[in-house]
Amino acid sequence: MPQQSADTPVTSPGVSVWATAQSAPASQRKHRYTPDSTAHPAKMLPAVAAHAITHYTRPGELVLDPMCGIGTTLVEALDAGRGAVGVEYEPHWVRTARGNVELAHDSGAPESGEVYSGDARRLPALLPTDYRGQVSLVVTSPPYGPSAHGQVITTNNVVQKFHHRYGNTLDRGNLANIGHHRLLAGFTRILTALRPFMKPGGHIAITARPWREHAELIDLPAQILACGTHAGLIPTERCVALLARVTDTELIARGSFFQRDFIRKQRESGLPLHLIAHEDVLIFRAPPHTDPATTPHDHTPYATDKTLDPTP
């Protein structure tokens, strides 16, 4: 895909494949992220964030992640000479993200990076007004909730799962814990709340992948596309970020233990599944102009989230 700046208009949807897993995730994070970053259950691949930042922004511009986790988007933005701001709900990951931002600054990143603690559905109340109209790119992903695999340890032939939750408790304030349809409604609220902070025509890149729930395939990318449209964003591209290494003859998937175990069991039961080899990257643009009279205000109680659900 040709490199684009934030001022390059996108006139029609495009298709692009991003070779973002040529090196292993651990190699991509080595010496650039704090050791406790590995415990997060659903980390974005650094090369995915870096690719979006390189192609949709220029040095000195501002990149935002409203659900920043360990701060992958922020670190990659800082390393590329962009400013970075993130919001994270879970206090543990707020501290981790701040540690990673500090590490990037210690490594010589020239721009500033900030991490704010709170619920991204309350974005206008969390971020200083100085950020309004300043964000050139958002890179983020919805939480995967129960589909996050985490890590494993085997004791006496018993496999135990750990680091597979976003927090230590099932806090209902975390979008990962409130059920699939309410997650979509909450994510729509977040996308709507982003609009006042975007530069006119700025980009929003959202990574998503399908998952299975009780053997039913959930087409999360299509649902996120509906969320963005409902939030008033303009869909422009649907790309593929590879989670597998490309060789001259094949794709080599980098599946977790639980992914491989799930595929094995499904094949034994007669369902011919394969390891996930990519994520969808949905690219939106912010409207050319934001009308202050239509700027969303965050006074809606959580109970009304269902009214924003883009699914039937």
C-alpha positions as CSV (number, residue, x, y, z in Angstrom):
1,M,0.0,0.0,0.0
2,P,1.4,3.4,-0.9
3,Q,2.5,5.5,2.2
4,Q,-0.1,8.1,3.1
5,S,0.1,11.1,5.3
6,A,-2.7,12.5,7.4
7,D,-3.5,14.9,4.6
8,T,-3.8,12.3,1.9
9,P,-7.5,11.8,1.1
10,V,-8.9,8.3,0.9
11,T,-11.5,8.3,-1.8
12,S,-12.5,4.7,-2.0
13,P,-12.1,1.5,0.1
14,G,-8.9,-0.3,-0.5
15,V,-7.4,-3.7,0.4
16,S,-3.9,-4.2,1.7
17,V,-1.9,-7.0,3.4
18,W,0.5,-5.9,6.2
19,A,3.4,-8.3,6.8
20,T,3.5,-7.6,10.5
21,A,4.6,-11.0,12.0
22,Q,8.0,-11.6,10.2
23,S,9.6,-11.6,13.7
24,A,8.0,-13.2,16.8
25,P,6.0,-11.0,19.2
26,A,8.6,-11.4,21.9
27,S,11.3,-10.2,19.6
28,Q,9.3,-7.2,18.6
29,R,9.0,-6.2,22.3
30,K,12.5,-7.1,23.4
31,H,14.2,-4.3,25.3
32,R,11.4,-1.9,24.4
33,Y,8.7,-3.0,26.9
34,T,8.9,-3.7,30.6
35,P,9.0,-7.4,31.7
36,D,5.5,-7.2,33.3
37,S,4.0,-6.3,29.9
38,T,4.0,-10.0,28.9
39,A,1.2,-10.7,31.4
40,H,-1.5,-8.8,29.4
41,P,-3.9,-11.3,27.8
42,A,-4.5,-9.5,24.5
43,K,-1.5,-7.4,23.5
44,M,-1.5,-5.7,20.1
45,L,1.4,-6.8,17.9
46,P,3.8,-3.9,17.9
47,A,4.4,-4.1,14.2
48,V,0.7,-3.6,13.5
49,A,0.6,-0.3,15.4
50,A,3.9,0.7,13.9
51,H,2.6,0.1,10.4
52,A,-0.5,2.1,10.9
53,I,1.5,5.0,12.5
54,T,4.0,5.0,9.6
55,H,1.3,5.1,6.9
56,Y,-1.3,7.4,8.4
57,T,0.7,10.1,10.2
58,R,3.8,12.2,9.9
59,P,6.5,13.0,12.6
60,G,5.3,15.3,15.3
61,E,1.6,14.4,14.9
62,L,-0.5,13.0,17.8
63,V,-1.6,9.4,18.1
64,L,-4.3,8.2,20.6
65,D,-5.4,4.8,21.9
66,P,-8.5,5.0,24.1
67,M,-8.0,1.5,25.5
68,C,-4.2,1.4,25.5
69,G,-3.5,-1.7,27.7
70,I,0.2,-1.9,28.1
71,G,0.7,1.1,25.8
72,T,1.8,-0.6,22.6
73,T,0.3,2.1,20.4
74,L,1.9,4.7,22.5
75,V,5.4,3.1,22.5
76,E,5.3,2.7,18.7
77,A,4.1,6.2,18.2
78,L,6.9,7.6,20.4
79,D,9.6,5.5,18.7
80,A,8.4,6.9,15.4
81,G,8.7,10.5,16.6
82,R,5.0,11.1,17.1
83,G,3.2,12.3,20.2
84,A,1.1,9.8,22.1
85,V,-1.8,9.8,24.5
86,G,-3.6,6.8,25.9
87,V,-6.5,5.9,28.2
88,E,-6.7,2.7,30.2
89,Y,-9.3,1.4,32.6
90,E,-7.5,-1.2,34.7
91,P,-5.1,0.4,37.2
92,H,-2.4,-2.3,36.8
93,W,-2.2,-1.7,33.1
94,V,-2.2,2.1,33.6
95,R,1.0,1.6,35.6
96,T,2.4,-0.7,33.0
97,A,1.6,1.6,30.1
98,R,3.2,4.5,32.0
99,G,6.3,2.4,32.6
100,N,6.6,1.6,28.9
101,V,6.1,5.3,28.0
102,E,8.9,6.2,30.4
103,L,11.1,3.5,28.9
104,A,10.5,5.0,25.4
105,H,11.4,8.5,26.7
106,D,14.6,7.1,28.4
107,S,15.5,5.6,25.0
108,G,15.4,9.0,23.4
109,A,11.8,9.5,22.1
110,P,11.5,13.2,21.3
111,E,7.8,13.7,21.7
112,S,5.6,13.6,24.8
113,G,3.5,10.6,25.9
114,E,0.7,10.6,28.5
115,V,-1.5,7.8,30.0
116,Y,-4.8,8.7,31.6
117,S,-6.7,6.4,34.0
118,G,-10.4,5.9,33.5
119,D,-13.3,4.6,31.4
120,A,-12.9,5.5,27.8
121,R,-16.7,5.8,27.5
122,R,-16.1,9.0,29.5
123,L,-13.4,10.3,27.2
124,P,-14.5,14.0,27.2
125,A,-14.3,14.0,31.0
126,L,-10.9,12.3,31.0
127,L,-8.8,14.1,28.4
128,P,-7.8,17.8,28.7
129,T,-9.5,20.1,26.3
130,D,-6.1,20.9,24.7
131,Y,-6.3,17.5,22.9
132,R,-9.6,18.5,21.0
133,G,-9.0,18.6,17.3
134,Q,-5.4,17.5,17.6
135,V,-5.4,13.7,17.1
136,S,-4.2,12.6,13.6
137,L,-4.6,8.9,14.2
138,V,-6.3,6.5,16.6
139,V,-5.0,2.9,16.8
140,T,-7.0,0.6,19.1
141,S,-8.8,-2.7,19.5
142,P,-11.9,-3.8,21.3
143,P,-11.3,-6.1,24.3
144,Y,-11.7,-9.8,23.5
145,G,-13.1,-10.7,26.9
146,P,-13.5,-14.5,27.4
147,S,-11.7,-15.3,24.1
148,A,-8.4,-14.1,25.5
149,H,-6.1,-17.1,26.0
150,G,-3.4,-15.8,28.3
151,Q,-0.6,-18.2,29.3
152,V,-0.4,-21.7,30.6
153,I,1.5,-23.8,33.1
154,T,1.5,-27.6,33.4
155,T,1.6,-29.2,36.9
156,N,1.2,-32.9,37.4
157,N,-0.2,-33.2,33.9
158,V,-2.8,-30.6,34.6
159,V,-2.8,-27.5,32.4
160,Q,-3.7,-24.3,34.2
161,K,-4.5,-21.0,32.6
162,F,-3.1,-17.7,33.9
163,H,-2.9,-14.0,32.8
164,H,-6.0,-14.6,30.7
165,R,-8.1,-11.8,32.3
166,Y,-7.7,-8.0,31.9
167,G,-8.0,-7.5,35.7
168,N,-8.0,-9.5,38.9
169,T,-11.8,-9.3,39.3
170,L,-14.7,-9.4,37.0
171,D,-15.3,-5.7,37.3
172,R,-18.5,-4.9,35.3
173,G,-17.0,-1.5,34.4
174,N,-14.5,-3.2,32.1
175,L,-16.0,-3.7,28.6
176,A,-14.4,-7.2,28.5
177,N,-16.7,-8.4,31.3
178,I,-20.2,-7.1,30.2
179,G,-21.2,-9.4,27.4
180,H,-20.8,-9.3,23.7
181,H,-23.6,-7.0,22.7
182,R,-23.0,-4.5,25.5
183,L,-19.3,-4.5,24.5
184,L,-20.4,-3.4,21.0
185,A,-22.6,-0.7,22.5
186,G,-19.8,0.6,24.7
187,F,-17.3,0.5,21.9
188,T,-19.7,2.6,19.8
189,R,-19.8,5.2,22.6
190,I,-16.0,5.3,22.7
191,L,-15.8,5.9,18.9
192,T,-18.5,8.6,19.1
193,A,-16.6,10.3,22.0
194,L,-13.4,10.3,19.9
195,R,-14.7,12.5,17.2
196,P,-14.2,15.9,19.0
197,F,-10.5,15.0,19.5
198,M,-9.8,14.1,15.9
199,K,-8.4,16.4,13.3
200,P,-10.8,16.8,10.4
201,G,-10.2,13.8,8.2
202,G,-7.9,12.0,10.7
203,H,-7.7,8.3,10.6
204,I,-9.0,5.6,13.0
205,A,-7.4,2.1,12.7
206,I,-9.2,-0.7,14.6
207,T,-7.9,-4.2,14.7
208,A,-10.4,-7.1,15.2
209,R,-10.7,-10.8,14.5
210,P,-13.5,-13.2,14.5
211,W,-13.9,-15.6,17.5
212,R,-16.1,-18.6,18.4
213,E,-18.6,-18.5,21.2
214,H,-20.3,-21.8,22.0
215,A,-19.1,-23.1,18.5
216,E,-20.8,-20.1,16.8
217,L,-18.5,-17.8,14.7
218,I,-18.8,-14.2,15.8
219,D,-17.9,-11.8,12.9
220,L,-16.5,-9.1,15.1
221,P,-14.9,-7.2,12.2
222,A,-18.2,-6.7,10.5
223,Q,-19.8,-5.7,13.8
224,I,-17.0,-3.2,14.5
225,L,-17.6,-1.7,11.0
226,A,-21.2,-1.2,12.0
227,C,-20.1,0.4,15.3
228,G,-17.9,2.9,13.5
229,T,-20.5,3.8,11.0
230,H,-23.1,4.3,13.8
231,A,-20.6,6.6,15.5
232,G,-20.5,8.8,12.4
233,L,-17.1,7.7,11.1
234,I,-16.4,7.1,7.4
235,P,-15.2,3.6,6.5
236,T,-12.3,3.9,3.9
237,E,-10.3,0.7,3.9
238,R,-10.3,-2.9,5.2
239,C,-6.8,-4.3,5.5
240,V,-5.2,-7.5,6.7
241,A,-2.5,-7.6,9.3
242,L,-0.7,-10.9,9.2
243,L,-0.2,-12.8,12.5
244,A,1.8,-15.4,10.6
245,R,5.3,-15.2,9.1
246,V,5.5,-15.1,5.3
247,T,8.0,-17.4,3.6
248,D,8.5,-17.9,-0.2
249,T,6.1,-20.8,-0.1
250,E,3.8,-20.6,2.9
251,L,2.4,-18.8,6.0
252,I,3.8,-20.0,9.3
253,A,1.1,-19.3,12.0
254,R,2.2,-18.2,15.4
255,G,-0.6,-19.8,17.5
256,S,-0.8,-19.9,21.3
257,F,-1.1,-23.2,23.2
258,F,-4.9,-22.7,23.7
259,Q,-5.4,-21.8,20.0
260,R,-3.6,-25.0,18.9
261,D,-5.4,-27.1,21.5
262,F,-8.8,-25.7,20.4
263,I,-8.0,-26.4,16.7
264,R,-6.9,-29.9,17.5
265,K,-10.1,-30.7,19.4
266,Q,-12.3,-29.2,16.7
267,R,-10.6,-31.2,14.0
268,E,-11.0,-34.4,16.0
269,S,-14.8,-33.6,16.2
270,G,-14.9,-33.2,12.4
271,L,-14.8,-29.4,12.1
272,P,-11.9,-28.5,9.8
273,L,-10.6,-25.3,11.4
274,H,-7.3,-23.6,11.0
275,L,-5.1,-21.3,13.2
276,I,-5.9,-17.6,12.8
277,A,-3.3,-16.1,10.6
278,H,-4.4,-12.5,10.4
279,E,-6.4,-9.7,12.0
280,D,-8.7,-7.4,10.1
281,V,-7.7,-3.7,10.3
282,L,-10.7,-1.4,9.7
283,I,-9.7,2.1,8.7
284,F,-12.1,5.0,9.2
285,R,-11.8,8.7,8.7
286,A,-13.2,11.3,10.9
287,P,-15.7,13.6,9.2
288,P,-14.1,16.7,7.5
289,H,-15.7,19.0,10.1
290,T,-17.1,18.5,13.5
291,D,-20.2,20.5,14.3
292,P,-19.9,21.7,18.0
293,A,-23.7,21.5,18.2
294,T,-23.5,17.7,17.5
295,T,-20.5,17.0,19.7
296,P,-21.4,14.1,22.0
297,H,-21.7,14.8,25.7
298,D,-21.0,12.0,28.2
299,H,-24.1,12.2,30.4
300,T,-25.7,9.0,29.2
301,P,-25.9,6.4,32.0
302,Y,-24.4,2.9,31.3
303,A,-27.9,1.3,31.4
304,T,-28.8,3.0,28.1
305,D,-25.8,1.5,26.3
306,K,-28.1,-1.0,24.7
307,T,-29.7,1.8,22.6
308,L,-26.4,2.1,20.8
309,D,-26.1,-1.6,20.0
310,P,-25.5,-1.8,16.2
311,T,-26.6,-5.4,16.0
312,P,-30.2,-6.7,15.7
